[in-house]
Amino acid sequence: MKPKKQKAKSLMIAEYHAEALRLAGNVSASQRRFFKVAATYGKELEPDGLLAGARV
């Protein structure tokens, strides 16, 4: 058997990124709005207390 050729780390990252995008599917308009709000406001709009869920 031939030994596997080592790939550059950046090439592996690019391949994993492309595969993740392929497997993720399309992002709906609603999801896109959630992402936009999350990027704009950060943790300010995150729920806290009882709205955040039960503590484990």
Sequence and secondary structure as in RCSB ss.txt:
>XXXX:A:sequence
MKPKKQKAKSLMIAEYHAEALRLAGNVSASQRRFFKVAATYGKELEPDGLLAGARV
>XXXX:A:secstr
        HHHHHHHHHHHHHHHH    HHHHHHHHHHHHHGGGGS  GGGG    
